[in-house]
Amino acid sequence: MADILTPDLCVIGAGSGGLAVAELARNYGAEVVLVEKARLGGNALGTGAVPAAALFAAAAQARAMRDGAAFGIASEEPKVNFRRVHDHVEQVIAAIAPDSSVARLEALGIELLRGGARFVSRKAVQVGDTEIRARRFVVATGARAPVPAIPGLDAVPYFTTETILDNTRKLTHLVVIGGGAAAVALAQAYARLGSEVTVVAPGNLLEGVDPELAVVALKQVAEEGVTLLPHTGVAAIQGRSMGIGVAIRSGEQDRLLDASHILVAGERLPNLDGLDLDKAGIKRSKADPRQLQLGPTLKTTNPRIYAVGDVAGGHSVQAAAHQARAVVRSALLGLVARPDPQVVPRLVSTDPEIAEVGLNEVTARTRHGINFRVTRLAFAENDQARASRQTYGVAKLVTDRSGRILGAGVVGTGAAELVSLFALAMAGGLNASRLADFAAPYPSRADIAVRLGAELQRSEAANPLLKHWLTLNRLLG
């Protein structure tokens, strides 16, 4: 006879989004059952943001060894031991893993079930011999890296973004198929570690990123030796006794690349297969059947069931956490909580890194026509950037005519931390000119935010009405 559980909340998936939901729900005293069939922590811990950041840090160290001459330090070509680089990545993962361990979940009072979940009705989920009849459900099953239908690909070994970090040896010539953030960042990292790297993308590189910011980062990536081939398709893969042939086509021109290894780094797709969504009355989006049909509170077409993370368009740890807070308040407390994706920063981990929040210049023009303003400041005008010889970058602040911050974007060293200031200002409804009142440490890159605010204050001071007000106050003494 099957066991039956009746918790307040059942969370399907123990990645960053699912774990955030489960922990927040327990903070409110809810009974929580968490279901996971694979690794706790999901992609972010095992194959995504955390291990990738560790690899990028190793690559940055290699780059620093080559670039010492400008500081009066002898430059040196690094000797890279890929086994030890891999060990470094694993050590970082091991240090963070306890945050999503079984022991910690049990200490929080979260009941963990191992296995695949499938809906058996609108009110129940089956996991092995256990049936869960929860008051509310949250689908947080993450995303996967699909394999493109390229002739010959299945006949050769290849990496995906989920397996590349298991590599323990030098890759002589890595061909990266894909042009998104992960593809470009991994390409740059492997180039810094001594590999020849070619990126083949069917469309634009860093699609969706502010083009002005993307150009800056891509220029640096190319200058470091990565061959970038946008608007180029892969026609076929040819297995050989030595190496791999990659047949590519750009327009009417065909070429053959000689690769040692291939990395497939295309768009990730939500993990929804095997859930038996139809039995739960959960519909997929008509516009894109790969996605769920969700309301503004991330409720599915079954009012008992919500979604967070990759399956709800939250394609980052920070986005999933933001969604989790709203979903828990809505599902358990009955509050109308709508997550706002515009206040969640987005990061591209190239060097220089790109960080954005809210609208960029392109999306602002689409939504506001000419009724917005862009204020820029080059990193070359910042004293900390000058001191560290990291002047390659720019910060952009997008505001409406009243000074309300619509968005911000930064490309340059420390972009993530700088954009965090803009994100906080947006979340607090702070007028952009008020950034000038922030007392930033000197020297620091945070002073860029102050300078942008000061520029907007100068614009306000140029307002004829304010000048008339000043004249009036003079007359009044």
NORURDA-V553746 format. One record per residue. N is the residue number from 1. RES is the residue in one letter. PHI is phi in whole degrees, 0 to 359 (NA if undefined). BURIAL is + if it has 24 or more other ideal C-beta (glycine too) atoms within 12 Angstrom, else -. D_FIRST is the distance of its C-alpha to the first C-alpha in whole Angstrom. Layout:
N,RES,PHI,BURIAL,D_FIRST ; N,RES,PHI,BURIAL,D_FIRST
//
This chain:
1,M,NA,-,0 ; 2,A,289,-,4 ; 3,D,287,-,7 ; 4,I,235,-,9 ; 5,L,247,+,13 ; 6,T,229,-,16 ; 7,P,282,+,19 ; 8,D,291,+,23 ; 9,L,217,+,23 ; 10,C,243,+,21 ; 11,V,251,+,23 ; 12,I,258,+,23 ; 13,G,116,+,25 ; 14,A,247,+,27 ; 15,G,276,+,30 ; 16,S,299,+,33 ; 17,G,291,+,32 ; 18,G,296,+,29 ; 19,L,296,+,30 ; 20,A,296,+,32 ; 21,V,298,+,30 ; 22,A,298,+,28 ; 23,E,291,+,30 ; 24,L,296,+,32 ; 25,A,296,+,29 ; 26,R,294,+,29 ; 27,N,299,-,33 ; 28,Y,273,-,32 ; 29,G,87,-,30 ; 30,A,283,+,27 ; 31,E,277,+,23 ; 32,V,233,+,22 ; 33,V,245,+,20 ; 34,L,247,+,21 ; 35,V,246,+,20 ; 36,E,211,+,22 ; 37,K,258,+,22 ; 38,A,236,+,26 ; 39,R,279,+,28 ; 40,L,294,+,28 ; 41,G,100,+,31 ; 42,G,64,+,31 ; 43,N,295,+,35 ; 44,A,302,+,37 ; 45,L,274,+,36 ; 46,G,278,+,36 ; 47,T,221,+,38 ; 48,G,247,+,40 ; 49,A,302,+,42 ; 50,V,291,+,42 ; 51,P,295,+,42 ; 52,A,297,+,45 ; 53,A,299,+,47 ; 54,A,293,+,47 ; 55,L,296,+,48 ; 56,F,298,+,51 ; 57,A,295,+,52 ; 58,A,297,+,53 ; 59,A,295,+,55 ; 60,A,295,+,57 ; 61,Q,296,+,58 ; 62,A,297,+,59 ; 63,R,295,+,61 ; 64,A,298,+,63 ; 65,M,295,-,64 ; 66,R,279,+,66 ; 67,D,248,+,67 ; 68,G,280,-,69 ; 69,A,302,-,72 ; 70,A,297,-,73 ; 71,F,260,-,72 ; 72,G,83,-,75 ; 73,I,245,-,72 ; 74,A,299,-,72 ; 75,S,284,-,70 ; 76,E,214,-,68 ; 77,E,285,-,66 ; 78,P,291,+,62 ; 79,K,258,-,61 ; 80,V,266,+,57 ; 81,N,255,-,55 ; 82,F,293,+,52 ; 83,R,296,-,49 ; 84,R,285,-,50 ; 85,V,298,+,50 ; 86,H,298,+,46 ; 87,D,297,-,46 ; 88,H,301,+,47 ; 89,V,299,+,45 ; 90,E,295,+,42 ; 91,Q,295,-,43 ; 92,V,295,+,43 ; 93,I,299,+,40 ; 94,A,297,-,39 ; 95,A,290,-,41 ; 96,I,265,+,39 ; 97,A,306,-,35 ; 98,P,303,-,35 ; 99,D,295,+,35 ; 100,S,236,+,31 ; 101,S,276,-,30 ; 102,V,299,-,26 ; 103,A,300,-,28 ; 104,R,292,-,30 ; 105,L,299,+,27 ; 106,E,295,-,25 ; 107,A,295,-,29 ; 108,L,280,+,29 ; 109,G,88,-,25 ; 110,I,268,+,24 ; 111,E,272,+,20 ; 112,L,256,+,20 ; 113,L,246,+,17 ; 114,R,265,-,18 ; 115,G,140,-,18 ; 116,G,279,-,19 ; 117,A,254,+,18 ; 118,R,214,+,18 ; 119,F,285,+,18 ; 120,V,249,-,16 ; 121,S,195,-,18 ; 122,R,289,-,21 ; 123,K,234,+,19 ; 124,A,212,+,16 ; 125,V,234,+,16 ; 126,Q,252,+,13 ; 127,V,229,+,13 ; 128,G,61,-,12 ; 129,D,266,-,8 ; 130,T,252,+,9 ; 131,E,252,+,10 ; 132,I,248,+,14 ; 133,R,249,+,15 ; 134,A,274,+,19 ; 135,R,291,+,22 ; 136,R,219,+,24 ; 137,F,235,+,23 ; 138,V,229,+,26 ; 139,V,269,+,26 ; 140,A,221,+,28 ; 141,T,272,+,28 ; 142,G,73,+,31 ; 143,A,220,+,33 ; 144,R,230,+,34 ; 145,A,262,+,38 ; 146,P,289,-,38 ; 147,V,264,+,40 ; 148,P,292,+,43 ; 149,A,275,-,44 ; 150,I,254,+,47 ; 151,P,305,-,48 ; 152,G,91,-,48 ; 153,L,296,+,46 ; 154,D,289,-,43 ; 155,A,263,-,46 ; 156,V,231,+,47 ; 157,P,288,-,45 ; 158,Y,206,+,45 ; 159,F,264,+,44 ; 160,T,241,+,42 ; 161,T,296,+,42 ; 162,E,269,+,38 ; 163,T,239,-,40 ; 164,I,300,+,44 ; 165,L,282,+,43 ; 166,D,276,-,42 ; 167,N,295,+,45 ; 168,T,233,-,48 ; 169,R,217,-,51 ; 170,K,292,+,54 ; 171,L,258,+,53 ; 172,T,300,-,57 ; 173,H,222,+,56 ; 174,L,266,+,53 ; 175,V,259,+,53 ; 176,V,261,+,51 ; 177,I,258,+,49 ; 178,G,135,+,49 ; 179,G,232,+,51 ; 180,G,278,+,49 ; 181,A,300,+,49 ; 182,A,295,+,47 ; 183,A,299,+,49 ; 184,V,290,+,52 ; 185,A,295,+,51 ; 186,L,293,+,50 ; 187,A,299,+,53 ; 188,Q,295,+,55 ; 189,A,299,+,53 ; 190,Y,290,+,54 ; 191,A,295,+,57 ; 192,R,293,+,58 ; 193,L,274,+,56 ; 194,G,106,+,59 ; 195,S,269,+,57 ; 196,E,282,+,59 ; 197,V,225,+,57 ; 198,T,233,+,57 ; 199,V,254,+,55 ; 200,V,245,+,54 ; 201,A,237,+,53 ; 202,P,292,+,53 ; 203,G,231,-,54 ; 204,N,289,+,55 ; 205,L,278,+,55 ; 206,L,54,+,53 ; 207,E,303,+,52 ; 208,G,94,-,52 ; 209,V,277,+,53 ; 210,D,311,+,57 ; 211,P,304,+,59 ; 212,E,297,+,62 ; 213,L,286,+,59 ; 214,A,299,+,58 ; 215,V,301,+,61 ; 216,V,298,+,62 ; 217,A,293,+,59 ; 218,L,294,+,59 ; 219,K,298,+,63 ; 220,Q,294,+,62 ; 221,V,301,+,60 ; 222,A,294,+,62 ; 223,E,295,-,65 ; 224,E,275,+,63 ; 225,G,106,+,63 ; 226,V,282,+,60 ; 227,T,275,+,60 ; 228,L,254,+,59 ; 229,L,236,+,59 ; 230,P,287,+,58 ; 231,H,53,-,57 ; 232,T,229,+,57 ; 233,G,259,+,54 ; 234,V,261,+,53 ; 235,A,279,+,54 ; 236,A,194,+,52 ; 237,I,244,+,52 ; 238,Q,243,+,53 ; 239,G,285,-,52 ; 240,R,226,-,55 ; 241,S,293,-,56 ; 242,M,231,-,57 ; 243,G,83,+,55 ; 244,I,225,+,54 ; 245,G,266,+,56 ; 246,V,241,+,55 ; 247,A,275,+,57 ; 248,I,239,+,57 ; 249,R,221,-,59 ; 250,S,233,-,61 ; 251,G,65,-,62 ; 252,E,260,-,64 ; 253,Q,261,-,65 ; 254,D,254,-,62 ; 255,R,218,-,62 ; 256,L,235,-,60 ; 257,L,265,+,59 ; 258,D,263,-,59 ; 259,A,249,+,56 ; 260,S,264,+,54 ; 261,H,213,+,51 ; 262,I,235,+,49 ; 263,L,243,+,47 ; 264,V,269,+,45 ; 265,A,225,+,45 ; 266,G,271,+,44 ; 267,E,296,+,42 ; 268,R,276,+,39 ; 269,L,241,-,36 ; 270,P,300,+,33 ; 271,N,274,+,30 ; 272,L,237,+,28 ; 273,D,292,-,27 ; 274,G,85,-,23 ; 275,L,274,+,22 ; 276,D,54,-,22 ; 277,L,299,+,24 ; 278,D,300,-,25 ; 279,K,293,-,22 ; 280,A,264,+,23 ; 281,G,74,-,26 ; 282,I,263,+,28 ; 283,K,262,-,31 ; 284,R,268,-,33 ; 285,S,295,-,37 ; 286,K,290,-,39 ; 287,A,290,-,42 ; 288,D,213,-,40 ; 289,P,299,-,36 ; 290,R,283,-,36 ; 291,Q,250,+,35 ; 292,L,275,+,33 ; 293,Q,274,+,35 ; 294,L,234,+,35 ; 295,G,272,+,37 ; 296,P,296,-,39 ; 297,T,264,+,37 ; 298,L,68,+,35 ; 299,K,275,+,32 ; 300,T,281,+,31 ; 301,T,288,-,31 ; 302,N,259,+,28 ; 303,P,298,-,29 ; 304,R,275,+,26 ; 305,I,237,+,26 ; 306,Y,243,+,29 ; 307,A,219,+,30 ; 308,V,219,+,32 ; 309,G,81,+,34 ; 310,D,302,+,35 ; 311,V,286,+,33 ; 312,A,239,+,35 ; 313,G,81,+,38 ; 314,G,266,+,38 ; 315,H,272,+,39 ; 316,S,201,+,40 ; 317,V,300,+,39 ; 318,Q,292,+,41 ; 319,A,292,+,40 ; 320,A,297,+,36 ; 321,A,295,+,37 ; 322,H,297,+,39 ; 323,Q,295,+,37 ; 324,A,301,+,34 ; 325,R,299,+,36 ; 326,A,291,+,37 ; 327,V,295,+,33 ; 328,V,297,+,32 ; 329,R,295,+,35 ; 330,S,284,+,34 ; 331,A,289,+,30 ; 332,L,262,+,30 ; 333,L,257,-,33 ; 334,G,74,-,34 ; 335,L,274,-,37 ; 336,V,275,-,39 ; 337,A,240,+,39 ; 338,R,249,-,40 ; 339,P,295,+,41 ; 340,D,249,-,44 ; 341,P,297,+,44 ; 342,Q,291,+,48 ; 343,V,261,+,48 ; 344,V,261,+,46 ; 345,P,295,+,48 ; 346,R,240,+,48 ; 347,L,230,+,49 ; 348,V,245,+,50 ; 349,S,272,+,51 ; 350,T,284,+,54 ; 351,D,230,+,57 ; 352,P,289,+,58 ; 353,E,282,+,55 ; 354,I,241,+,54 ; 355,A,228,+,53 ; 356,E,225,+,53 ; 357,V,214,+,51 ; 358,G,68,+,52 ; 359,L,278,+,54 ; 360,N,262,+,56 ; 361,E,298,+,60 ; 362,V,293,+,58 ; 363,T,290,+,56 ; 364,A,295,+,58 ; 365,R,294,-,61 ; 366,T,295,-,58 ; 367,R,272,-,57 ; 368,H,241,-,60 ; 369,G,62,-,63 ; 370,I,258,-,66 ; 371,N,271,-,65 ; 372,F,206,+,64 ; 373,R,225,+,66 ; 374,V,243,+,65 ; 375,T,247,+,66 ; 376,R,241,+,66 ; 377,L,213,+,67 ; 378,A,283,-,68 ; 379,F,300,+,67 ; 380,A,297,-,70 ; 381,E,266,+,71 ; 382,N,255,+,69 ; 383,D,293,-,70 ; 384,Q,294,+,67 ; 385,A,297,+,67 ; 386,R,295,-,70 ; 387,A,297,-,70 ; 388,S,266,-,67 ; 389,R,56,-,69 ; 390,Q,237,+,65 ; 391,T,267,+,67 ; 392,Y,273,+,66 ; 393,G,172,+,64 ; 394,V,206,+,64 ; 395,A,245,+,62 ; 396,K,233,+,62 ; 397,L,242,+,61 ; 398,V,253,+,61 ; 399,T,229,+,62 ; 400,D,273,+,62 ; 401,R,295,-,66 ; 402,S,269,-,65 ; 403,G,97,+,64 ; 404,R,292,+,60 ; 405,I,283,+,58 ; 406,L,268,+,57 ; 407,G,177,+,56 ; 408,A,206,+,57 ; 409,G,214,+,57 ; 410,V,222,+,58 ; 411,V,237,+,59 ; 412,G,152,+,60 ; 413,T,299,+,59 ; 414,G,78,+,57 ; 415,A,300,+,56 ; 416,A,298,+,53 ; 417,E,292,+,54 ; 418,L,293,+,57 ; 419,V,295,+,55 ; 420,S,301,+,52 ; 421,L,296,+,55 ; 422,F,293,+,56 ; 423,A,297,+,52 ; 424,L,294,-,52 ; 425,A,297,+,56 ; 426,M,297,+,54 ; 427,A,299,-,51 ; 428,G,270,-,53 ; 429,G,67,-,56 ; 430,L,282,+,59 ; 431,N,294,+,62 ; 432,A,302,+,62 ; 433,S,295,+,66 ; 434,R,290,+,64 ; 435,L,300,+,63 ; 436,A,293,+,67 ; 437,D,276,-,66 ; 438,F,284,+,64 ; 439,A,267,-,66 ; 440,A,277,+,64 ; 441,P,300,-,65 ; 442,Y,235,-,68 ; 443,P,277,-,68 ; 444,S,199,+,64 ; 445,R,287,+,63 ; 446,A,299,+,62 ; 447,D,297,+,65 ; 448,I,300,+,65 ; 449,A,297,+,63 ; 450,V,296,+,66 ; 451,R,296,+,68 ; 452,L,295,+,66 ; 453,G,298,+,66 ; 454,A,295,+,70 ; 455,E,297,+,71 ; 456,L,289,+,69 ; 457,Q,296,+,71 ; 458,R,297,-,74 ; 459,S,295,-,73 ; 460,E,295,+,73 ; 461,A,294,-,76 ; 462,A,280,-,78 ; 463,N,295,-,77 ; 464,P,305,-,80 ; 465,L,297,-,79 ; 466,L,292,-,78 ; 467,K,294,-,82 ; 468,H,297,-,83 ; 469,W,297,-,82 ; 470,L,298,-,83 ; 471,T,299,-,86 ; 472,L,299,-,86 ; 473,N,294,-,85 ; 474,R,296,-,88 ; 475,L,295,-,90 ; 476,L,279,-,89 ; 477,G,85,-,89
//
